[in-house]
Each structure stands twice: as C-alpha cells, then as structure tokens.
Amino acid sequence: MKNIGILNLLTLIFITLKVLHVITWSWFLVLLPTIISFGLGIITLVVILIIALIVGTKE
C-alpha cells in the first residue's frame, strides 16, 4: 500500500462505503476512479506510440 494512487484509494473508499450501504451509488460510479485511471493509462500509451512512430519515420 506504499505506492497506491489517489484514484485507487478513492475506489477502495467508495467500494467500502457501497458494501456498508453508506452510499447508494451505482457500481459504475463507485468504480469510476478506476475507469478514469485505466483510460488515462491507455491515452498515455497511445500518445507514446504515436510519438515513437513519428520519430521512427524521420530517421
């Protein structure tokens, strides 16, 4: 738990609150921080691949 990100921490808090019936949100909203984190990772990967392709074609 040393390198847990803020979005993962929010997900754990939201899951705990959902299971304890403190919040009545849908599971989509509870898991939204994880979905956002995954989406940002995919976007970062795509940008890196595009940059690598551009740099690779110039050589």
N, C-alpha and C positions, 0 to 999 in steps of 0.2 A: 504494500500500500504506500510505498515510498514515492513512486512516480505517477500517482493517479492524477488525471487531469480534472479540470473543473467540470467539464461536461460529463465525465464518467461519475464523478462524485454526485452531481445533480441527479443522474439516473439512479444511482443507488438510494439516494434520499427519496426520490419520487416513488420508486418501487416499494420501499419500506412503508411510506405513507399510504400507498394504494393497498398493500396487503393488510395493513392495520385499519383500513376503512376510515382513515382520516380525510382522504380526498376521494372524490367520486369521478375523477377524470377518466377518459377513455385510455386504453393501453397505448394508443398511438401517441397521445400527449405525454404519457409517462415515459415512453421510450424515445421521444423526440430529441433529447440531447444526444443520444447515441446515434440516431439517424443523421443529425447535423454533423457530428464528428466524422461519421463514415463518409458523408457527402463531401466534406472539406478535404478529407484524405484522397478521395477519387479526383476531385478538381486539381489538387496539388500534383497528383501523379500524371494527369493529362497535360498540365502545363509543362512539367518537366520533360515529358515525352515529346511535346511539340518543340520545345527549345532544343532538345537533343537532335531532332530531325532537321531543324533549321541550321544548326551549327554543323551537323554532319554533311549536309548538302553543299555547304560553302567550301569545304576542304577538297 
